[in-house]
């Protein structure tokens, strides 16, 4: 299972959350960024529908898989 941590950081004259090296939009306050990060983290853990995935690998072979909608990451918010 994958773990994703959303960290609250100062960014671009305000506050943002950052996950896996990517920044969110900038918020005016730390609390606004924290609230947004908690919302996004909760949504990331929410299960979805099973869906089919078709992809081609570097060697030119095509693959089909079923992505389980229950296979969601664990998320954390770090202030």
C-alpha positions as CSV (number, residue, x, y, z in Angstrom):
1,X,0.0,0.0,0.0
2,X,1.3,3.4,-0.9
3,X,1.6,6.2,1.7
4,X,1.2,9.8,0.6
5,X,2.1,12.7,3.0
6,X,0.7,16.2,2.5
7,X,3.0,18.7,4.1
8,X,2.0,22.3,4.9
9,X,4.7,24.7,3.7
10,X,5.3,28.4,3.0
11,X,5.0,29.0,-0.7
12,X,4.8,31.9,-3.1
13,X,4.0,34.5,-0.4
14,X,1.5,32.4,1.4
15,X,0.9,28.7,2.3
16,X,0.4,25.5,0.3
17,X,0.4,21.8,0.8
18,X,3.0,19.7,-0.9
19,X,2.8,16.0,-1.8
20,X,5.4,14.0,-3.7
21,X,7.3,17.2,-4.7
22,X,4.2,19.0,-6.1
23,X,2.8,22.2,-4.6
24,X,-0.9,23.0,-4.4
25,X,-2.3,26.4,-5.2
26,X,-1.2,29.1,-2.7
27,X,-3.5,29.9,0.3
28,X,-3.5,33.1,2.3
29,X,-3.2,31.4,5.7
30,X,-1.7,28.2,7.2
31,X,-5.2,27.2,8.4
32,X,-6.7,27.4,4.9
33,X,-3.9,25.3,3.4
34,X,-4.3,22.8,6.3
35,X,-8.0,22.5,5.7
36,X,-7.5,22.0,2.0
37,X,-4.8,19.3,2.6
38,X,-7.1,17.4,5.0
39,X,-9.9,17.5,2.4
40,X,-7.7,16.3,-0.4
41,X,-6.1,13.6,1.8
42,X,-9.5,12.2,2.7
43,X,-10.6,12.2,-1.0
44,X,-7.5,10.4,-2.0
45,X,-8.3,7.5,0.4
46,X,-11.9,7.2,-0.8
47,X,-12.5,4.0,-2.8
48,X,-13.7,4.2,-6.4
49,X,-15.0,1.9,-9.0
50,X,-13.0,-0.9,-10.5
51,X,-11.8,0.1,-13.9
52,X,-9.9,-1.5,-16.8
53,X,-6.5,-0.2,-17.8
54,X,-4.7,-0.8,-21.1
55,X,-1.1,0.3,-21.6
56,X,1.9,-0.3,-23.8
57,X,5.3,-1.0,-22.2
58,X,8.7,0.2,-23.6
59,X,9.1,-3.1,-25.5
60,X,5.9,-2.4,-27.5
61,X,3.8,-5.0,-25.7
62,X,0.2,-4.1,-24.8
63,X,-1.2,-5.1,-21.4
64,X,-4.7,-5.1,-19.9
65,X,-5.3,-5.0,-16.1
66,X,-8.2,-4.4,-13.8
67,X,-7.5,-1.6,-11.3
68,X,-9.2,-2.4,-8.0
69,X,-11.2,0.7,-6.8
70,X,-10.4,-0.4,-3.2
71,X,-6.6,-0.1,-3.7
72,X,-6.2,3.4,-2.3
73,X,-3.2,4.9,-0.7
74,X,-2.9,5.8,3.0
75,X,-2.6,9.5,3.5
76,X,-1.2,11.8,6.2
77,X,-1.1,15.5,6.7
78,X,2.0,17.0,8.3
79,X,1.9,20.6,9.6
